[in-house]
Amino acid sequence: MAAADHSAVPIIKRNHLKNLKTIEKCSENGTVTIDKNSDADNYCLECNNMDKIDKIGLDVNMNKANRLSEIQEFYNGKNVLITGATGFLGKILVEKLLRCCPGVENLYLLVRQKRGKDIYTRIEEVFDDPVFSRLKEEVPKFRHKIVAIPADCEAAGLGLTISDRQTLIEKVNIIFHSAATVKFDEHLRAALVTNVRAPLYLLQLAKDIKELKVFMHISTAYSNSHLYRIEEKFYPCEGDSDKLQRMIDKLTDEQINDVLPTILGKWPNTYTFTKALAENELRLNAGNVPLGIFRPAIVTGMLRTLQCDESVTADLVPVDSVVNGLMVAAHNVHNQYKSSPPAEPPIFNFVSSVENRITWGDFTALNMARIDKHPFSNAVWYFSLQLNKSALMNRICILFLHLLPAALVDGLAMCIGKKPKMLKVYRKIHKFSSVISYFCTHEIAFCNQRTRGLWENTSDLDKQIFPFSMSEVNWSSYFDDYLAGIRRYLFKDTDDTLPQARIKWKRLYYLHQIVRILFVVLMFYALWSVLRRIFLN
């Protein structure tokens, strides 16, 4: 589409708009043009009807001089390629780019068909997410910047058509690779394809892109979790992905499981192993591609009992902070390669433990202190979490806090003609908790000097638009927002259901306490009966 000709368009200066505290934007054509050749802050309006002017907030989109910030300027006019845009982190990245970088050209989203849904249906479902509510209010005409491209990141050549591939080669300037399997216990065959082969296929495309500024690969802070100290550098990873892939192709799934401990070595699971392998493969094959590795610490999960040492660090990072740090890091990596290419791709450990440490005990206490304010409407029992360092004690708690209550609820469900589901749910939870218990019982010391330096060298304006310093996170207010967000976005509970949910939550609390008391009484009675028989005999 040809650029609009503004030569005959009247220029209205800001002081002619009665010093409004907002940027004026024409609602008919959606364009606002700054005349950079003038000392004044001029705007191009293709319409003289002042009643048709929309007002959009100044606070995050431009600074007081109506100029883009340094980070916004970096994304200005750029075409961005994103994989994993339908995932949680990917959605937040898309939203932030569209809302806070008004000059971004287009976002190319690689999306594959899934469960019988074509890519356009999946994209529509993505933008139906409440995460985009604020974007729709502030930048209602954003959809023309979204370019969905059918692809399969796990296929050679990314499953792109010749024409789509050529479009990306000609247009793309920035790549964010977010697609990955986040299942810690994923089968090695699947994990190897998704976490290792896919980024290498994307790297092949990156080498052909004509105007590539930066390629950011999103890894994980736990890629080398078998170590006690993790710095912002590459660590050796035994094994060659090509040789490993050839071996895997010759084995059945059962045979792979048999040799898995030997393949993993010191790594606790396939997720961390394949993430570490991907980092090294990218390093070895990057060539002249301006590559950066971003390692966020992301931990999720809600249980009633968990094998966990409450004194161990819970390295939690808010997803919006992760995205802000990622976007600023991309600018930094571009500048490094532009001025003096580094010997190795820079790595950023994005963690909270260095500057703002909390433990799993703190995590539990902070959640329990706030759960009463944000109860879930569809809750079937009062939420509580018991941390057990001992594996034996955790198994006992699983029996009494998970399996027996689940069996009771399923039994009642069957009696009233409903489908039992709690035991099935808890089987999945136990499988997940057995994997994450490694991270909850092992202390890891992270180094994030490069990430802290990134924050220190960020302008004051960009710190306001893209805040990512973990030292400034208030965990108390964060967990208020965290639980409110889970309620609103995950469980789809609207705020008007809160009063009724709180009444139900109190009832569940009292029922929970009654059951606990009855359980203790029953245990004492059983113990007394046994002892009585022993002494009477």
ZISULDA-V11817 format. One line per field, one symbol per residue. ss: DSSP state (~ for helix, > for strand, _ for the rest). psi: psi as a letter, one per 40 degrees, with the letter a starting at -180 (. if undefined). A space follows every 50 residues. Layout:
ss->???
psi->???
//
This chain:
ss->__________>>>~~~~_____>>>>_______>_______>>>_____~ ~~>>>>_____________~~~~~~___>>>>>____~~~~~~~~~~~~~ _____>>>>>>__>__>_~~~~~~~~~__~~~~~~~~~____~~~>>>>> _____~~~~__~~~~~~~~~~__>>>>__________~~~~~~~~~~~~~ ~~~~~~~~_____>>>>>__________>>__________~~~~~~~~~~ __~~~~~~~~~~~~_____~~~~~~~~~~~~~~~~_____>>>>>>____ ____>>>_____>_____~~~~~~~~~~~~~~~~~~~~~~_____>>>>> ________>~~~~~~~~~_________________>>>__~~~~~~~~~~ ~~~~~~~~~~~~~~~______~~~~~~~~~~~~~~~~~~~~___>>__~~ ~~~~~~___~~~~~~____~~~__~~~~~~~~~~~~~~~~____~~~~~~ ~~~~~~~~~~~~~~~~~~~~~~~~~~~~~~~~~~~~_
psi->hiiihedehhhhideefffieihhhhedeeihhhgeeidigiihhehehe eehihiiddediadefiiidddddeheihhhhifeeidddddddddddde gdehcihhhhiiihfehiddddddddeehededdddddgdfedeehhhhh iheeiheefiiddddddddddidhhhhehihehdfiidddddddeddddd dddddddehdfhdihhhhbieedfeeidhhigiiihhhihddddddddde iiddddddedddddbehdidddddddddddddddedbehghihhgihhhi hhidihhhheeihggihhdddddddddddddddddddddghidihihhhg iedddghiidddddddddeedddfihdeheihhihhhhdhdddddddddd ecdddddddddddddeeihheddddddddddddddeddeeehhhhihfdd ddddddehiddddddghehedehhddddddddddddddddefhideeddd dddddddddddddddddddddddddddddddddddd.
//
